[in-house]
Each structure stands twice: as C-alpha cells, then as structure tokens.
Amino acid sequence: MLRIDLGEVRAGAVETTGRIEPSDPLWHGADVALAAPVAVEGRFSRAGEQRYFWHARMETVLRLECRRCLAPVGAPFSQAMELLFLAEADAQDDDVGCYVIPSRAAELDLREAVREELLLGVPHFVECSPDCRGLCPQCGANLNAGPCGCRRARDPRWEVLSGLLPDRPNED
C-alpha cells in the first residue's frame, strides 16, 4: 500500500509495497507512457521530529521511441529512491529534493512522489538496438528494413578526407 498512516510510523518503520496501473489518473497529463504497472517496494521510517525517510525501489516498463528510427521500444526502468518528507511547518525554501507533508495530515499518499521521481528519471534517449540504422534523411524510410533507393548526396568534405579529391590549398 502506498498510503502511510503517520501514526503507525511513529511506532516503527512501515514496509511499503504497491502497484500503480498505467490507466491510473495519476499519469494523466504526464509525458510518459507505461507498458506495465509501476511496482514499488520500500521502507518508510521516522528520521526525527516530523521528518520521515523513505527508501524504496520502483520498476516498470516504459513505452518510448527509438531515437534513430522512431520505432516503439519497451524500455525496462528501475530506480532506487531515497526521499525525505518534512512537515510543512519545518520546510525551508532551501530544502530542495524534500517532499512537504501538509499540516495536520494523518495519512500520506506516496504515489505523487513516485510519479515525480519516475518523470525525473525517464531516459531521454533509447535505441531499439545498438546497430539501428535510423531513418533516411531524404525520404524518411526506416533503413533497418533495407536500403531506401535514394541516391546519397556526396559530401565534398568526406571525399577530401577519404582521398577521392585532391586536397585544396587554403584560400585565405
């Protein structure tokens, strides 16, 4: 369960386990697509007066696009979280990376923290395979399916480097 009764935590650490389904309204408006539920396991404990520490791990599979050919990719995602929660009255402007517990809260929903940490941890670039050939820059065909038939434009810089053209003197 990803809802914590803060009264229970005062008596001792609480084990946290839960799943957040891809269809959960929590993900609406988030720029991420999940191919599997987010599984979370952790331990929530006191870390002082009105301070709590949550050590947890989340795992899921993300639906992303290959950065070279734009094909859909199922990317396994696993991340450890070590989060500090502070009472609203104790939170300072410089407490970056801490989550604030609203005043008089008796229960804490950890799902928002999971959402934020997942969104911060999503990889920017994935590839469908290490040898992905990408898309043709002229016609946009997926080169993994084979050659597209476009004539490659000749780059004179490459020809000079490869020795096909004589090196020209610098014209300053």
C-alpha positions, 0 to 999 in steps of 0.5 A: 500500500502506498498510503502511510498512516503517520501514526503507525510510523511513529511506532516503527518503520512501515514496509511499503509495497504497491502497484500503480496501473498505467490507466491510473489518473495519476499519469494523466497529463504526464509525458510518459507512457507505461507498458506495465504497472509501476511496482514499488517496494520500500521502507518508510521510517521516522528520521526525527521530529516530523521528518520521515525517510523513505527508501524504496525501489520502483520498476516498470516498463516504459513505452518510448521511441527509438531515437534513430528510427522512431520505432516503439521500444519497451524500455525496462526502468528501475530506480532506487529512491531515497526521499525525505518528507518534512512537515510543512511547518519545518520546510525551508525554501532551501530544502530542495529534493524534500517532499512537504507533508501538509499540516495536520495530515494523518495519512500520506499518499506516496504515489505523487512522489513516485510519479515525480521521481519516475518523470525525473528519471525517464531516459531521454534517449533509447535505441531499439538496438545498438546497430539501428540504422535510423531513418533516411534523411531524404525520404524518411524510410526506416533503413533497418528494413533495407536500403531506401533507393535514394541516391546519397548526396556526396559530401565534398568534405568526406571525399577530401578526407577519404582521398577521392579529391585532391586536397585544396590549398587554403584560400585565405 
